[in-house]
Structures are given as C-alpha cells and as structure tokens.
C-alpha cells in the first residue's frame, strides 16, 4: 500500500503549493500531461531524472485508488 505523503509533497514554498514528486520540484501534473500526450513512463523519467520509477508507479496507483473509491462522489463534490 502506498502512502500519499511518502510520494507526493505539497509545500507552499515549492511551486506555490502545487503537488510535486516528494524530494523534487517536478509537478505531479507533468506526469499526467506526458501520459495524455502518449509519452511513455520511461520517456517521462528521462525528461525528469530526479523522479524515480517507484514514485511514478506509486502516484499512478494512488490516483487509481482515488478514482475508484466508493467516496468518489464526495471527492467530486468537494472539487466542484
């Protein structure tokens, strides 16, 4: 099981509080932007060498758990 705070960091002093891969300044959003464009995870890792493959896998797993959670409606309402 992955713990969000082990892989994702939110700090107002780093990129204005946007979620980043822990220990880096690489926004989590950049991973999903790459995937959306059809860029492979290996290419993403080449573009951002400070991010480890384990971190990418964990973030994808975490996102999957959030989006398939029974509480997705509560998350959806909060984000509206």
N, C-alpha and C positions, 0 to 999 in steps of 0.2 A: 504494500500500500504506500502511496506517495503522500507526503505531507506538503501542502502548498508552500509553506514558509521555508521549506528546505530547497525549493527550486525557483520560487518567484519572490522578488523583493519589490516593495513599494516604499519609496522614501522621497519625501517632498524635495530633498536636495539632489536627487538623481532624476534627471529628465522630467522635472516638475511633477514628480509623483506617479508617472506612468509606470505600469508594471514592467519590470525587466527581469532577465535571467539573473538569478542571485549571483552576486560577485562580479557582475558585468554592467555595462551601460547599454546593453542590447535589448531593445524593447521586445516584449513577447509578441506584440503585433507584427513585428517584422517576420517572424516565423510563419504566421498565417498569411501574410501578404505573399511570401515566397511560394507557399503551397498553393494558394489561389492562382498564381501565375504558372503553375505546373513545374516549378523548380523543385528538384529533389532535395531531400534532407541532407544528403552528402554535399550538394552544392551550397545549401544554406550554411552548413558547417564550414565550408571553405571560405565563404563570404564573411563569416563571423567566427574566427578561430578561438575567441575567448569562451565560446559556448561549447559545452561538452555534449556528446550524443546522448548520454544519460539524461541530461537536462531536457533535451528536446523530447525524448520519449516520455519523460515524466509529465511535461506540460501538455502533451497531446492526450495522455491518459487522464490527467486532471480535467481537461476540457471535456473529454468524453463522458466522464462521470457526472460533471455538472449538467451537461446537456441531456443526459438520460436519467437524471434524478427524478424521483417522484415529486420533488419540490420544485420542478422546473417552472410551474405556473407562478409560484411565489417569487422566484428569481426574475421571471419575465415581468411581473407586475412592478417589482422594485426598479427595474431598469427603464421602465416606460417614462 
